[in-house]
Amino acid sequence: MQSEIEKLDLKFEPSMKILTRVLKVILEKNHIGKTSLSVESNINYVKLLKYLKWMKEKQLVEFIDNSGKPCVTLSQKGREFSAIVSLM
């Protein structure tokens, strides 16, 4: 069974502004659900799923199970990328 993220056909280039907002929220929360991430980063849920798919393909995020709730967290590579982006 494919997850809702894997079903998306990605042919877009992410905006650094939006990507930075997503990274900032995940970094601050350590791990967060997709709906909460959408609300806290002020990004449409469907658009967020596209970003998460792109980030997963680039190995910037990981999906974990937090007490039965699927959550997003930054990988080590994502933390390093986030540090570089924050310097811009």
C-alpha positions as CSV (number, residue, x, y, z in Angstrom):
1,M,0.0,0.0,0.0
2,Q,1.4,3.3,-1.1
3,S,1.5,6.2,1.4
4,E,-0.1,9.5,0.3
5,I,3.3,11.0,-0.1
6,E,4.6,8.2,-2.5
7,K,1.5,8.6,-4.7
8,L,2.4,12.2,-5.6
9,D,4.0,12.7,-9.0
10,L,6.7,15.2,-8.4
11,K,7.8,17.5,-11.2
12,F,8.6,20.7,-9.3
13,E,11.4,22.7,-8.0
14,P,11.0,23.6,-4.3
15,S,11.0,27.2,-3.2
16,M,13.8,27.9,-0.8
17,K,11.5,30.2,1.2
18,I,9.0,27.4,1.8
19,L,11.7,24.8,2.3
20,T,13.3,26.9,4.9
21,R,10.0,27.3,6.8
22,V,9.4,23.6,6.8
23,L,13.0,22.8,8.0
24,K,12.7,25.4,10.7
25,V,9.5,23.9,12.2
26,I,10.8,20.3,12.0
27,L,14.1,21.4,13.6
28,E,12.3,23.3,16.4
29,K,9.9,20.4,17.2
30,N,12.3,17.6,16.6
31,H,9.5,15.5,15.2
32,I,6.0,16.5,14.1
33,G,2.9,15.1,12.4
34,K,2.2,16.2,8.8
35,T,-1.0,18.0,9.6
36,S,0.7,20.0,12.5
37,L,3.6,20.7,10.2
38,S,1.3,22.1,7.6
39,V,-0.4,24.4,10.1
40,E,2.7,25.5,11.9
41,S,4.6,26.2,8.6
42,N,1.5,27.8,7.1
43,I,1.6,25.6,3.9
44,N,-1.2,23.9,2.2
45,Y,-1.3,20.2,3.1
46,V,-1.1,18.9,-0.5
47,K,1.8,21.3,-1.2
48,L,3.5,20.2,2.0
49,L,3.3,16.5,0.9
50,K,5.1,17.4,-2.3
51,Y,7.9,19.1,-0.3
52,L,8.1,16.1,2.0
53,K,8.4,13.7,-0.9
54,W,11.2,15.8,-2.4
55,M,12.9,16.0,1.0
56,K,12.6,12.2,1.5
57,E,14.1,11.6,-1.9
58,K,17.0,13.8,-1.0
59,Q,17.3,12.0,2.3
60,L,16.7,15.2,4.3
61,V,13.7,13.8,6.3
62,E,12.7,10.5,7.9
63,F,9.3,9.2,8.8
64,I,9.1,7.7,12.3
65,D,6.4,6.2,14.5
66,N,5.9,8.2,17.6
67,S,3.6,6.2,19.9
68,G,1.5,5.1,17.0
69,K,1.4,8.5,15.3
70,P,3.4,8.9,12.1
71,C,5.8,11.8,12.4
72,V,8.4,13.6,10.3
73,T,11.9,14.3,11.6
74,L,15.1,15.6,10.1
75,S,17.8,13.1,9.2
76,Q,21.5,13.9,9.9
77,K,21.8,15.1,6.3
78,G,18.7,17.2,6.8
79,R,20.2,18.8,10.0
80,E,23.4,19.6,8.1
81,F,21.4,21.1,5.2
82,S,19.3,23.1,7.6
83,A,22.4,24.6,9.2
84,I,23.7,25.6,5.7
85,V,20.3,27.1,4.7
86,S,20.0,29.1,7.9
87,L,23.3,30.9,6.9
88,M,21.7,32.2,3.7
